[in-house]
């Protein structure tokens, strides 16, 4: 029995090697694709978290000056957000 298996493996060594190489190459492409997707998702999440941080910080910084004035508050938050974006993002 084992002798027959050894003969089969010996006779088909080239085909087995080719098949194994193909499987390894396929796995490598799959891992590259998954890694790329994870990287893209992390970049998107970083962008979203930075935007959230800038919104929160801007709102906190202008909150005491604009009680009851929605349009003025929105304008100040937008201005403050741009200042913070320039300070934090362009200084990287």
C-alpha positions in Angstrom: 0.0 0.0 0.0 2.6 2.5 1.1 4.8 1.4 -1.8 2.0 2.2 -4.3 1.6 5.7 -2.8 5.3 6.3 -3.0 5.4 5.2 -6.6 2.3 7.4 -7.4 4.0 10.4 -5.7 7.3 9.8 -7.5 5.6 9.4 -10.9 3.6 12.6 -10.5 6.0 14.8 -8.6 6.1 17.4 -11.3 2.3 17.7 -11.4 2.0 17.8 -7.6 4.7 20.6 -7.5 2.8 22.6 -10.2 -0.5 22.2 -8.3 1.1 23.2 -5.0 2.7 26.2 -6.7 -0.6 27.3 -8.1 -2.4 26.9 -4.7 0.4 29.0 -3.1 0.1 31.7 -5.8 -3.7 31.8 -5.4 -3.4 32.1 -1.7 -0.9 34.9 -2.1 -3.3 36.9 -4.4 -6.1 36.3 -1.9 -4.0 37.6 1.0 -2.9 40.7 -1.0 -6.6 41.4 -1.8 -7.7 41.1 1.8 -4.8 43.2 3.0 -5.6 45.9 0.5 -9.3 46.0 1.6 -8.3 46.2 5.2 -5.9 49.1 4.4 -8.6 50.9 2.5 -11.1 50.5 5.3 -8.6 51.7 7.9 -7.8 54.8 5.8 -11.6 55.5 5.5 -12.1 55.0 9.3 -9.1 57.3 10.0 -10.7 60.0 7.8 -14.1 59.6 9.5 -12.6 59.8 13.0 -10.5 62.8 12.1 -13.6 64.6 10.8 -15.5 63.7 13.9 -12.7 64.9 16.1 -12.6 68.2 14.2 -16.3 68.7 14.5 -16.4 68.0 18.2 -13.4 70.2 18.9 -14.7 73.0 16.8 -18.1 72.9 18.5 -16.5 72.9 21.9 -14.2 75.9 21.0 -17.1 78.1 19.8 -19.9 76.8 22.1 -19.7 79.6 24.7 -19.8 82.5 22.2 -22.9 81.6 20.2 -25.8 80.7 22.5 -29.1 81.0 20.6 -27.6 82.0 17.2 -27.7 78.9 15.0 -26.4 80.5 11.8 -23.5 82.3 13.5 -22.7 79.0 15.4 -22.6 77.0 12.1 -20.3 79.7 10.5 -17.9 79.7 13.5 -17.8 75.9 13.7 -17.0 75.8 10.0 -14.2 78.4 10.4 -12.8 76.7 13.5 -12.9 73.3 11.8 -10.8 74.6 8.8 -8.3 76.1 11.2 -8.0 72.9 13.1 -7.8 70.9 9.9 -4.9 73.1 8.7 -3.2 72.8 12.1 -3.5 69.0 12.6 -3.6 67.6 9.1 -1.2 69.7 7.1 1.4 69.6 9.9 1.8 65.7 9.7 
